[in-house]
């Protein structure tokens, strides 16, 4: 458990939970693909050119490396949802994200299965989304129909199959999402299969534009 006036990374005192020096050292923006947020010198990486994703755009605040891996583990697995406020501030300060949040009409956090939600006690994507914009967050618009294996545990070629039929748009919300600009929110993006499966379902329901914002993106 970190102390509220001590930096969780360098232990500087007194400090914010993540001090300015550590943000500068470990949180510098990097060039990323506009479609999948993978680190890339190109605006659209070769993988997205060859296989265009369902997402219209994607942003990531950090790379999923130390020290963020450790802090995300505290957030998700050690019952510390208070990290959402600090992560949301870093997400909001990511280049182009403020505009994306303003343009988005609806924020939809990636839902957890009932099994995983009961194990964890909260949906980390929902608390992140609420910190970004409580007014725009619609947590009941997208439903997870079944428990799936953790994407990080699967080979790349099995991840899309794992998510087939995992998401549906809530019937009573479908009409409200038609023609809307939607921003999906998640904590970590590995291959992008989860976000793209969700985006595909939302577009099939009539959403006009679906992009995604994550706190951390796994390096290739």
RACORCOR-V789266 format. One line per field, one symbol per residue. ss: DSSP state (H for helix, E for strand, C for the rest). A space follows every 50 residues. Layout:
# RACORCOR-V789266
ss = ???
This chain:
# RACORCOR-V789266
ss = CCCCCECCCCCCECCCCCCHHHHHHHCCCCCECCCCCCECCCCCCHHHHH CCCCCCEEEEEEECCCCHHHHHHHHHHCCCCCHHHHHHHHHHCCCCHHHH HHHCCEEEECCCCHHHHHHHCCCHHHHHHHHHHCCCECCCCEEECCCCCC HHHCCHHHHHHHCCCCEEECHHHHHHHCCCEEEEEEEEECCCHHHHHHHH HHHHCCCCEEEEEEEEECCC
